[in-house]
Amino acid sequence: MLYHLLYSMSENVGGLNVVRYVTFRTAAAALTALFISFLVGPALIRALARLRAGQPIRQLGPATHQSKAGTPTMGGLLILLSLLVSTLLWANLENRLVWIVIGVTV
């Protein structure tokens, strides 16, 4: 979405031509995903801890694992959220392969 907006503006603003390069969009998407995970991560972890979405620790495991009891699982939600948002912002959504990869990832 952001890609299409900046791409259309690049005809009038010369500095935005950098948006046409895949390497720039890749770096921008990585930074966007990092910022999303920093912003959303703590709230998501608190919400998962409140819902008690932790994985039980077996008694047979090492004693050091007992301290991990109650640690929220489902951290992959944060990864998926940041990945999908940054992909939808910075990818060329007219490319069919982008949609295939998004579908396979989800």
All heavy atoms as an XYZ file, in Angstrom:
806
protein
N       0.823     -1.182      0.000
C       0.000      0.000      0.000
C       0.871      1.250      0.000
O       0.661      2.130     -0.814
C      -0.911     -0.022      1.219
C      -1.936     -1.147      1.185
S      -3.132     -1.118      2.510
C      -2.157     -1.639      3.887
N       1.805      1.292      0.927
C       2.721      2.427      0.988
C       3.604      2.454     -0.251
O       3.933      3.523     -0.769
C       3.575      2.329      2.260
C       4.494      3.489      2.579
C       3.700      4.770      2.744
C       5.283      3.196      3.838
N       3.957      1.279     -0.730
C       4.775      1.180     -1.942
C       4.077      1.845     -3.119
O       4.673      2.631     -3.856
C       5.074     -0.287     -2.254
C       5.538     -0.525     -3.663
C       6.800     -0.137     -4.069
C       4.715     -1.145     -4.595
C       7.242     -0.345     -5.361
C       5.144     -1.360     -5.883
C       6.403     -0.959     -6.259
O       6.837     -1.166     -7.552
N       2.802      1.557     -3.307
C       2.073      2.108     -4.454
C       1.936      3.623     -4.345
O       2.025      4.326     -5.350
C       0.702      1.447     -4.581
C       0.794      0.005     -4.944
N       1.206     -0.424     -6.177
C       0.551     -1.109     -4.226
C       1.206     -1.743     -6.218
N       0.823     -2.179     -5.032
N       1.727      4.119     -3.131
C       1.631      5.555     -2.930
C       2.956      6.245     -3.254
O       2.994      7.226     -3.998
C       1.220      5.853     -1.485
C       1.223      7.324     -1.081
C       0.100      8.059     -1.790
C       1.099      7.454      0.414
N       4.039      5.721     -2.705
C       5.349      6.324     -2.948
C       5.784      6.159     -4.399
O       6.448      7.036     -4.957
C       6.384      5.721     -2.005
C       6.194      6.046     -0.523
C       7.205      5.302      0.314
C       6.264      7.535     -0.283
N       5.425      5.044     -4.996
C       5.778      4.817     -6.405
C       5.089      5.831     -7.301
O       5.693      6.360     -8.239
C       5.392      3.391     -6.807
C       5.886      2.983     -8.167
C       7.182      2.520     -8.335
C       5.070      3.054     -9.289
C       7.662      2.138     -9.570
C       5.528      2.685    -10.533
C       6.823      2.226    -10.668
O       7.291      1.857    -11.911
N       3.831      6.111     -7.030
C       3.123      7.090     -7.861
C       3.653      8.503     -7.623
O       3.651      9.326     -8.533
C       1.619      7.032     -7.591
O       1.342      7.422     -6.267
N       4.122      8.786     -6.418
C       4.676     10.101     -6.115
C       6.092     10.260     -6.656
O       6.588     11.380     -6.781
C       4.677     10.345     -4.605
C       3.291     10.520     -4.023
S       3.291     10.623     -2.226
C       4.467     11.901     -1.911
N       6.765      9.150     -6.980
C       8.158      9.213     -7.426
C       8.311      9.897     -8.779
O       9.405     10.350     -9.118
C       8.769      7.820     -7.465
O       8.209      7.054     -8.505
N       7.240      9.976     -9.546
C       7.319     10.663    -10.833
C       7.494     12.165    -10.637
O       8.108     12.839    -11.458
C       6.064     10.377    -11.650
C       5.921      8.916    -12.015
C       4.584      8.602    -12.646
O       3.751      9.531    -12.789
O       4.360      7.439    -13.000
N       6.953     12.698     -9.543
C       7.038     14.135     -9.280
C       8.188     14.491     -8.347
O       8.724     15.585     -8.421
C       5.725     14.635     -8.682
C       4.559     14.426     -9.618
O       4.718     14.474    -10.834
N       3.399     14.168     -9.067
N       8.531     13.602     -7.428
C       9.591     13.859     -6.451
C      10.749     12.932     -6.786
O      10.639     11.710     -6.657
C       9.080     13.602     -5.012
C      10.171     13.881     -4.004
C       7.844     14.443     -4.724
N      11.856     13.498     -7.190
C      12.986     12.703     -7.658
C      13.597     11.809     -6.594
O      14.087     10.731     -6.882
N      13.580     12.220     -5.329
C      14.187     11.434     -4.265
C      13.450     10.152     -3.960
O      13.999      9.253     -3.324
N      12.230     10.041     -4.399
C      11.435      8.841     -4.126
C      11.675      7.737     -5.149
O      11.067      6.675     -5.055
C       9.948      9.186     -4.068
C       9.513     10.025     -2.869
C       8.023     10.332     -2.958
C       9.832      9.333     -1.571
N      12.548      7.972     -6.111
C      12.870      6.917     -7.079
C      13.502      5.713     -6.415
O      13.492      4.618     -6.965
C      13.802      7.448     -8.171
C      13.050      8.239     -9.210
O      11.862      8.036     -9.420
N      13.748      9.149     -9.858
N      14.050      5.903     -5.222
C      14.685      4.808     -4.501
C      13.672      3.729     -4.131
O      14.026      2.572     -3.921
C      15.431      5.371     -3.262
C      14.457      5.793     -2.190
C      16.429      4.398     -2.735
N      12.394      4.072     -4.102
C      11.330      3.113     -3.774
C      11.223      2.041     -4.852
O      10.776      0.932     -4.588
C       9.984      3.846     -3.582
C       8.837      2.894     -3.378
C      10.077      4.811     -2.435
N      11.684      2.325     -6.026
C      11.607      1.354     -7.118
C      12.581      0.193     -6.947
O      12.420     -0.838     -7.565
C      11.890      2.049     -8.451
C      10.865      3.105     -8.782
C      11.269      3.860    -10.023
N      10.375      4.979    -10.235
C       9.682      5.159    -11.343
N       9.804      4.322    -12.340
N       8.881      6.193    -11.454
N      13.590      0.351     -6.070
C      14.596     -0.687     -5.863
C      14.138     -1.683     -4.808
O      13.698     -1.310     -3.720
C      15.931     -0.076     -5.435
C      16.528      0.820     -6.481
C      16.602      2.187     -6.285
C      17.010      0.291     -7.674
C      17.147      3.014     -7.238
C      17.554      1.107     -8.647
C      17.620      2.470     -8.418
O      18.158      3.285     -9.376
N      14.263     -2.956     -5.138
C      13.840     -4.019     -4.225
C      14.679     -4.005     -2.955
O      14.159     -4.249     -1.860
C      13.933     -5.391     -4.932
C      13.646     -6.519     -3.975
C      12.993     -5.446     -6.105
N      15.951     -3.672     -3.060
C      16.813     -3.673     -1.877
C      16.387     -2.611     -0.872
O      16.415     -2.849      0.331
C      18.283     -3.456     -2.279
O      18.370     -2.289     -3.103
C      18.829     -4.648     -3.020
N      15.976     -1.455     -1.346
C      15.496     -0.416     -0.443
C      14.212     -0.853      0.248
O      14.055     -0.688      1.457
C      15.255      0.903     -1.196
C      14.605      1.947     -0.341
C      15.360      2.678      0.553
C      13.241      2.180     -0.415
C      14.772      3.631      1.363
C      12.633      3.128      0.386
C      13.409      3.859      1.279
N      13.290     -1.429     -0.532
C      12.020     -1.865      0.059
C      12.234     -3.006      1.047
O      11.536     -3.099      2.061
C      11.053     -2.278     -1.045
C      10.590     -1.106     -1.869
C       9.360     -1.413     -2.702
N       9.343     -2.718     -3.315
C       9.673     -2.970     -4.580
N      10.068     -2.005     -5.365
N       9.598     -4.188     -5.055
N      13.220     -3.869      0.783
C      13.523     -4.951      1.705
C      14.029     -4.395      3.031
O      13.588     -4.824      4.107
C      14.576     -5.895      1.099
O      14.077     -6.406     -0.138
C      14.900     -7.032      2.034
N      14.938     -3.441      2.964
C      15.454     -2.827      4.194
C      14.356     -2.069      4.929
O      14.251     -2.143      6.164
C      16.613     -1.899      3.863
N      13.512     -1.363      4.193
C      12.417     -0.628      4.819
C      11.417     -1.580      5.468
O      10.909     -1.312      6.565
C      11.715      0.251      3.785
N      11.139     -2.693      4.819
C      10.215     -3.677      5.391
C      10.803     -4.312      6.643
O      10.083     -4.547      7.620
C       9.872     -4.745      4.358
N      12.100     -4.589      6.634
C      12.741     -5.168      7.820
C      12.691     -4.195      8.990
O      12.388     -4.593     10.127
C      14.180     -5.547      7.498
N      12.969     -2.927      8.731
C      12.893     -1.927      9.803
C      11.465     -1.727     10.288
O      11.215     -1.557     11.485
C      13.486     -0.601      9.326
C      15.000     -0.582      9.168
C      15.465      0.733      8.566
C      15.671     -0.833     10.509
N      10.511     -1.761      9.367
C       9.109     -1.638      9.752
C       8.684     -2.805     10.637
O       8.019     -2.613     11.656
C       8.213     -1.576      8.499
O       8.625     -0.489      7.692
C       6.755     -1.404      8.873
N       9.076     -4.012     10.271
C       8.747     -5.186     11.084
C       9.397     -5.095     12.458
O       8.790     -5.466     13.472
C       9.187     -6.461     10.371
N      10.627     -4.588     12.517
C      11.310     -4.428     13.801
C      10.573     -3.441     14.693
O      10.328     -3.709     15.875
C      12.750     -3.961     13.560
C      13.600     -3.747     14.801
C      13.890     -5.084     15.465
C      14.882     -3.033     14.433
N      10.181     -2.301     14.144
C       9.459     -1.308     14.934
C       8.093     -1.813     15.372
O       7.655     -1.546     16.491
C       9.326      0.007     14.167
C      10.623      0.747     14.046
C      11.029      1.242     12.820
C      11.455      0.938     15.135
C      12.228      1.921     12.697
C      12.658      1.618     15.019
C      13.040      2.109     13.795
N       7.414     -2.548     14.503
C       6.115     -3.110     14.881
C       6.277     -4.091     16.035
O       5.500     -4.081     16.993
C       5.434     -3.788     13.671
C       4.982     -2.732     12.673
C       4.252     -4.655     14.103
C       4.509     -3.301     11.360
N       7.305     -4.928     15.959
C       7.510     -5.895     17.041
C       7.887     -5.196     18.339
O       7.493     -5.636     19.417
C       8.566     -6.922     16.646
O       9.815     -6.310     16.478
N       8.648     -4.100     18.270
C       8.980     -3.349     19.476
C       7.754     -2.672     20.068
O       7.603     -2.591     21.284
C      10.041     -2.288     19.184
C      11.441     -2.828     19.093
C      12.415     -2.118     18.423
C      11.788     -4.045     19.645
C      13.707     -2.598     18.332
C      13.077     -4.544     19.553
C      14.034     -3.809     18.898
N       6.868     -2.175     19.215
C       5.686     -1.467     19.710
C       4.590     -2.408     20.196
O       3.965     -2.176     21.230
C       5.121     -0.554     18.617
C       5.989      0.635     18.220
C       5.374      1.367     17.046
C       6.177      1.568     19.399
N       4.339     -3.457     19.453
C       3.222     -4.356     19.759
C       3.636     -5.477     20.712
O       2.816     -5.977     21.472
C       2.648     -4.936     18.443
C       1.548     -5.939     18.698
C       2.144     -3.824     17.561
N       4.909     -5.851     20.692
C       5.399     -6.995     21.448
C       5.075     -6.995     22.932
O       4.481     -7.955     23.440
N       5.429     -5.947     23.666
C       5.149     -5.965     25.106
C       3.655     -6.090     25.434
O       3.274     -6.840     26.332
C       5.706     -4.626     25.587
C       6.753     -4.268     24.601
C       6.258     -4.793     23.291
N       2.820     -5.392     24.686
C       1.381     -5.485     24.940
C       0.856     -6.881     24.617
O       0.008     -7.418     25.340
C       0.631     -4.436     24.118
N       1.355     -7.478     23.552
C       0.916     -8.821     23.178
C       1.363     -9.850     24.219
O       0.593    -10.742     24.583
C       1.450     -9.193     21.794
C       1.036    -10.554     21.254
C      -0.461    -10.604     21.024
C       1.771    -10.861     19.969
N       2.581     -9.718     24.711
C       3.075    -10.648     25.725
C       2.264    -10.514     27.016
O       1.909    -11.516     27.641
C       4.579    -10.418     25.969
C       5.362    -10.874     24.742
C       5.049    -11.159     27.210
C       6.819    -10.509     24.777
N       1.956     -9.275     27.401
C       1.109     -9.080     28.597
C      -0.274     -9.690     28.405
O      -0.824    -10.318     29.304
C       0.996     -7.597     28.930
C       2.188     -7.025     29.642
C       1.888     -5.644     30.201
N       1.482     -4.690     29.175
C       2.311     -3.934     28.472
N       3.618     -4.043     28.666
N       1.861     -3.095     27.574
N      -0.837     -9.501     27.215
C      -2.173    -10.052     26.950
C      -2.141    -11.578     26.967
O      -3.048    -12.221     27.509
C      -2.693     -9.544     25.606
N      -1.101    -12.175     26.396
C      -0.999    -13.634     26.400
C      -0.767    -14.158     27.815
O      -1.282    -15.222     28.181
C       0.118    -14.092     25.467
C      -0.151    -13.925     23.976
C       1.095    -14.249     23.169
C      -1.309    -14.786     23.537
N      -0.002    -13.430     28.611
C       0.213    -13.850     30.004
C      -1.082    -13.749     30.792
O      -1.373    -14.596     31.647
C       1.299    -12.997     30.641
N      -1.874    -12.723     30.517
C      -3.161    -12.560     31.194
C      -4.120    -13.691     30.815
O      -4.908    -14.165     31.639
C      -3.769    -11.210     30.822
C      -4.872    -10.768     31.738
C      -5.347     -9.341     31.447
N      -4.303     -8.482     30.911
C      -4.344     -7.905     29.700
N      -5.369     -8.078     28.909
N      -3.364     -7.148     29.272
N      -4.052    -14.141     29.582
C      -4.900    -15.245     29.119
C      -4.346    -16.610     29.522
O      -4.950    -17.631     29.228
C      -5.042    -15.194     27.595
C      -5.810    -14.013     27.029
C      -5.711    -13.996     25.516
C      -7.259    -14.057     27.480
N      -3.194    -16.604     30.150
C      -2.506    -17.825     30.579
C      -2.282    -18.762     29.392
O      -2.606    -19.953     29.438
C      -3.261    -18.531     31.691
C      -3.385    -17.671     32.923
C      -3.974    -18.451     34.055
N      -4.259    -17.550     35.164
C      -3.461    -17.404     36.217
N      -2.346    -18.083     36.275
N      -3.780    -16.589     37.181
N      -1.740    -18.189     28.333
C      -1.451    -18.962     27.129
C      -0.054    -19.563     27.213
O       0.681    -19.596     26.239
C      -1.580    -18.072     25.894
N       0.316    -20.022     28.394
C       1.633    -20.598     28.595
C       1.631    -22.094     28.337
O       0.602    -22.759     28.419
N       2.780    -22.593     28.057
C       2.920    -24.022     27.808
C       3.326    -24.705     29.112
O       4.209    -24.235     29.815
C       3.977    -24.276     26.736
C       4.100    -25.725     26.362
C       4.931    -25.888     25.112
O       5.147    -24.940     24.367
N       5.420    -27.081     24.881
N       2.692    -25.806     29.444
C       3.074    -26.495     30.686
C       4.468    -27.098     30.558
O       4.866    -27.560     29.493
C       2.014    -27.577     30.837
C       1.460    -27.777     29.477
C       1.595    -26.464     28.754
N       5.197    -27.063     31.667
C       6.550    -27.626     31.714
C       6.459    -28.987     32.392
O       5.928    -29.108     33.501
C       7.509    -26.698     32.499
C       7.503    -25.288     31.911
C       8.908    -27.279     32.521
C       8.022    -25.190     30.501
N       6.976    -30.004     31.730
C       6.936    -31.347     32.299
C       7.915    -31.473     33.463
O       8.955    -30.835     33.490
C       7.271    -32.393     31.234
C       6.248    -32.453     30.125
C       6.548    -33.555     29.173
N       7.896    -33.361     28.610
C       8.536    -34.294     27.957
N       8.009    -35.476     27.786
N       9.740    -34.059     27.466
N       7.605    -32.313     34.404
C       8.462    -32.529     35.560
C       9.725    -33.313     35.185
O      10.709    -33.280     35.906
C       7.694    -33.280     36.655
C       6.493    -32.523     37.180
C       6.885    -31.207     37.835
O       7.967    -31.079     38.401
N       6.015    -30.218     37.727
N       9.694    -34.025     34.065
C      10.822    -34.854     33.664
C      11.977    -34.045     33.083
O      13.086    -34.534     32.985
C      10.372    -35.889     32.623
C       9.294    -36.854     33.081
C       8.841    -37.711     31.921
C       9.798    -37.703     34.228
N      11.720    -32.810     32.713
C      12.746    -32.006     32.069
C      13.767    -31.476     33.061
O      13.686    -31.710     34.269
N      14.738    -30.738     32.552
C      15.761    -30.156     33.421
C      15.153    -29.167     34.417
O      14.130    -28.539     34.153
C      16.695    -29.435     32.456
C      16.380    -29.960     31.107
C      14.986    -30.463     31.155
N      15.811    -29.015     35.560
C      15.311    -28.109     36.592
C      15.318    -26.657     36.130
O      14.505    -25.849     36.584
C      16.149    -28.263     37.857
N      16.210    -26.313     35.223
C      16.266    -24.930     34.732
C      15.025    -24.561     33.929
O      14.695    -23.385     33.815
C      17.518    -24.723     33.860
O      17.509    -25.680     32.793
C      18.781    -24.884     34.683
N      14.338    -25.541     33.385
C      13.123    -25.266     32.610
C      11.941    -24.937     33.499
O      10.958    -24.374     33.028
C      12.789    -26.449     31.710
C      13.670    -26.556     30.521
N      13.300    -27.203     29.382
C      14.919    -26.096     30.264
C      14.271    -27.152     28.494
N      15.271    -26.478     29.025
N      12.002    -25.284     34.764
C      10.881    -25.011     35.662
C      10.678    -23.510     35.839
O       9.561    -23.060     36.097
C      11.107    -25.690     37.020
C      11.159    -27.204     36.948
C       9.931    -27.815     36.304
O       8.816    -27.374     36.543
N      10.145    -28.814     35.461
N      11.720    -22.727     35.688
C      11.573    -21.269     35.807
C      10.829    -20.681     34.611
O      10.358    -19.551     34.674
C      12.940    -20.610     35.935
O      13.693    -20.812     34.756
N      10.697    -21.448     33.555
C      10.005    -20.970     32.360
C       8.504    -21.198     32.425
O       7.782    -20.830     31.500
C      10.552    -21.669     31.114
C      11.998    -21.370     30.831
C      12.444    -22.111     29.587
C      13.897    -21.850     29.310
N      14.337    -22.520     28.084
N       8.033    -21.788     33.496
C       6.599    -22.073     33.616
C       5.818    -20.774     33.559
O       6.156    -19.791     34.207
C       6.318    -22.810     34.911
N       4.771    -20.776     32.761
C       3.923    -19.597     32.626
C       4.389    -18.627     31.549
O       3.732    -17.627     31.303
N       5.521    -18.892     30.914
C       5.968    -18.042     29.822
C       4.984    -18.185     28.661
O       4.647    -19.299     28.277
C       7.376    -18.462     29.353
O       8.262    -18.377     30.456
C       7.859    -17.569     28.226
N       4.483    -17.056     28.148
C       3.485    -17.152     27.084
C       4.042    -17.808     25.826
O       5.161    -17.535     25.407
C       3.120    -15.702     26.792
C       3.589    -14.934     27.953
C       4.725    -15.688     28.549
N       3.247    -18.678     25.259
C       3.572    -19.232     23.952
C       2.846    -18.369     22.920
O       2.347    -17.306     23.253
C       3.113    -20.696     23.855
O       1.725    -20.753     24.156
C       3.868    -21.563     24.826
N       2.766    -18.795     21.755
C       2.091    -18.058     20.684
C       2.869    -16.799     20.311
O       2.304    -15.849     19.795
C       0.648    -17.683     21.065
C      -0.230    -18.836     21.465
S      -0.672    -19.867     20.082
C      -1.796    -18.796     19.232
N       4.169    -16.766     20.577
C       4.984    -15.637     20.167
C       5.064    -15.520     18.653
O       5.414    -14.475     18.116
N       4.714    -16.588     17.967
C       4.675    -16.543     16.512
C       3.641    -15.569     15.990
O       3.745    -15.090     14.858
N       2.650    -15.250     16.809
C       1.666    -14.241     16.407
C       2.334    -12.898     16.168
O       1.995    -12.190     15.225
C       0.588    -14.091     17.488
C      -0.417    -15.211     17.612
C      -1.349    -14.953     18.779
C      -1.208    -15.348     16.335
N       3.274    -12.561     17.031
C       3.994    -11.302     16.870
C       4.828    -11.317     15.594
O       4.868    -10.326     14.854
C       4.887    -11.052     18.088
C       5.702     -9.774     18.084
C       4.791     -8.563     18.044
C       6.589     -9.738     19.298
N       5.449    -12.432     15.316
C       6.244    -12.559     14.095
C       5.349    -12.450     12.866
O       5.659    -11.726     11.915
C       7.025    -13.882     14.097
C       8.040    -13.888     15.231
C       7.703    -14.125     12.754
C       8.697    -15.214     15.475
N       4.232    -13.169     12.879
C       3.314    -13.109     11.734
C       2.744    -11.713     11.540
O       2.635    -11.231     10.412
C       2.175    -14.106     11.920
C       2.459    -15.529     11.508
C       1.279    -16.426     11.851
C       2.762    -15.608     10.033
N       2.364    -11.068     12.634
C       1.789     -9.731     12.541
C       2.786     -8.749     11.936
O       2.456     -8.036     10.980
C       1.347     -9.248     13.923
C       0.816     -7.823     13.975
C      -0.543     -7.767     13.312
C       0.745     -7.340     15.401
N       4.003     -8.732     12.451
C       4.984     -7.786     11.933
C       5.370     -8.123     10.495
O       5.559     -7.224      9.671
C       6.208     -7.732     12.839
O       6.808     -8.992     12.939
N       5.459     -9.400     10.176
C       5.800     -9.813      8.817
C       4.711     -9.413      7.825
O       4.999     -8.846      6.764
C       6.023    -11.327      8.764
C       6.310    -11.893      7.399
C       7.799    -12.060      7.236
C       5.599    -13.192      7.215
N       3.466     -9.681      8.170
C       2.366     -9.384      7.248
C       2.169     -7.891      7.053
O       1.960     -7.431      5.924
C       1.079    -10.038      7.739
C       1.027    -11.545      7.617
C      -0.260    -12.087      8.227
C       1.147    -11.970      6.173
N       2.233     -7.126      8.132
C       2.032     -5.685      7.996
C       3.139     -5.065      7.156
O       2.871     -4.265      6.253
C       1.936     -5.014      9.386
C       1.978     -3.504      9.275
C       0.666     -5.444     10.089
N       4.376     -5.435      7.435
C       5.466     -4.851      6.651
C       5.420     -5.311      5.193
O       5.736     -4.539      4.287
C       6.815     -5.182      7.277
O       7.052     -6.562      7.250
N       5.003     -6.544      4.957
C       4.874     -7.015      3.577
C       3.769     -6.273      2.846
O       3.944     -5.851      1.702
C       4.598     -8.526      3.546
O       5.672     -9.203      4.174
C       4.446     -9.030      2.125
N       2.636     -6.089      3.507
C       1.537     -5.378      2.864
C       1.870     -3.911      2.616
O       1.357     -3.304      1.679
C       0.269     -5.505      3.706
C      -0.346     -6.900      3.744
C      -1.519     -6.943      4.712
C      -0.771     -7.354      2.360
N       2.733     -3.342      3.437
C       3.112     -1.946      3.236
C       4.138     -1.773      2.120
O       4.051     -0.823      1.340
C       3.679     -1.355      4.533
C       2.682     -0.998      5.614
C       3.409     -0.536      6.855
C       1.734      0.080      5.126
N       5.124     -2.647      2.044
C       6.269     -2.404      1.185
C       6.348     -3.284     -0.061
O       7.192     -3.029     -0.919
C       7.561     -2.557      1.972
C       7.737     -1.458      2.966
C       7.534     -1.528      4.303
C       8.130     -0.112      2.692
N       7.791     -0.314      4.878
C       8.154      0.576      3.913
C       8.473      0.576      1.526
C       8.499      1.915      4.009
C       8.816      1.910      1.619
C       8.834      2.561      2.852
N       5.533     -4.299     -0.194
C       5.633     -5.183     -1.358
C       4.776     -4.663     -2.514
O       3.833     -3.898     -2.321
C       5.187     -6.595     -0.990
N       5.121     -5.104     -3.685
C       4.323     -4.803     -4.870
C       3.134     -5.754     -4.869
O       3.258     -6.925     -5.236
C       5.163     -4.977     -6.134
C       4.400     -4.647     -7.385
O       3.250     -4.229     -7.335
N       5.045     -4.835     -8.519
N       1.979     -5.268     -4.474
C       0.808     -6.126     -4.307
C       0.183     -6.548     -5.629
O      -0.735     -7.361     -5.639
C      -0.227     -5.424     -3.425
C       0.254     -5.099     -2.011
C      -0.840     -4.390     -1.235
C       0.715     -6.340     -1.292
N       0.676     -6.011     -6.723
C       0.194     -6.445     -8.034
C       0.873     -7.727     -8.481
O       0.431     -8.363     -9.430
C       0.432     -5.339     -9.063
C      -0.395     -4.103     -8.789
C      -0.043     -2.962     -9.718
O       0.883     -3.111    -10.547
O      -0.684     -1.906     -9.606
N       1.912     -8.116     -7.776
C       2.642     -9.341     -8.095
C       1.924    -10.529     -7.460
O       1.714    -10.572     -6.248
C       4.081     -9.236     -7.576
C       4.946    -10.361     -8.064
O       4.470    -11.393     -8.526
N       6.245    -10.161     -7.956
N       1.551    -11.478     -8.271
C       0.806    -12.647     -7.802
C       1.627    -13.494     -6.835
O       1.094    -14.098     -5.906
C       0.371    -13.478     -9.002
C      -0.475    -14.649     -8.665
C      -1.003    -15.314     -9.898
N       0.007    -15.374    -10.951
C       0.117    -16.357    -11.815
N      -0.720    -17.356    -11.763
N       1.035    -16.356    -12.741
N       2.934    -13.522     -7.011
C       3.799    -14.327     -6.148
C       3.804    -13.815     -4.713
O       3.944    -14.596     -3.770
C       5.218    -14.360     -6.711
C       5.368    -15.033     -8.066
C       6.793    -14.913     -8.567
C       4.936    -16.478     -7.998
N       3.645    -12.498     -4.544
C       3.573    -11.940     -3.193
C       2.367    -12.524     -2.456
O       2.453    -12.915     -1.295
C       3.510    -10.396     -3.249
C       3.194     -9.803     -1.882
C       4.799     -9.838     -3.791
N       1.242    -12.599     -3.133
C       0.023    -13.126     -2.510
C       0.152    -14.628     -2.231
O      -0.375    -15.122     -1.234
C      -1.189    -12.839     -3.377
C      -1.525    -11.380     -3.348
C      -1.325    -10.474     -4.346
C      -2.058    -10.655     -2.249
N      -1.709     -9.240     -3.930
C      -2.181     -9.321     -2.657
C      -2.472    -11.002     -0.970
C      -2.680     -8.329     -1.817
C      -2.969    -10.025     -0.125
C      -3.077     -8.694     -0.553
N       0.836    -15.347     -3.087
C       1.048    -16.778     -2.847
C       1.894    -16.979     -1.595
O       1.575    -17.819     -0.738
C       1.696    -17.440     -4.094
C       0.708    -17.462     -5.248
C       2.177    -18.844     -3.761
C       1.296    -17.910     -6.559
N       2.963    -16.204     -1.458
C       3.821    -16.333     -0.283
C       3.071    -15.923      0.985
O       3.205    -16.566      2.033
C       5.116    -15.495     -0.472
C       5.893    -15.402      0.820
C       5.950    -16.102     -1.558
N       2.265    -14.886      0.920
C       1.468    -14.485      2.090
C       0.504    -15.603      2.475
O       0.367    -15.947      3.642
C       0.705    -13.177      1.811
C       1.675    -11.997      1.806
C      -0.388    -12.940      2.846
C       1.036    -10.689      1.391
N      -0.149    -16.196      1.491
C      -1.075    -17.287      1.775
C      -0.393    -18.503      2.376
O      -0.889    -19.096      3.332
N       0.772    -18.859      1.859
C       1.506    -19.999      2.390
C       1.994    -19.709      3.807
O       1.950    -20.572      4.680
C       2.684    -20.367      1.446
C       3.637    -21.335      2.102
C       2.159    -20.928      0.156
N       2.430    -18.487      4.053
C       2.928    -18.124      5.377
C       1.830    -18.166      6.413
O       2.019    -18.680      7.523
C       3.565    -16.714      5.340
O       4.615    -16.708      4.383
C       4.113    -16.337      6.695
N       0.680    -17.635      6.068
C      -0.442    -17.640      7.027
C      -0.961    -19.048      7.204
O      -1.254    -19.489      8.270
C      -1.557    -16.683      6.559
C      -2.792    -16.822      7.406
C      -1.056    -15.254      6.599
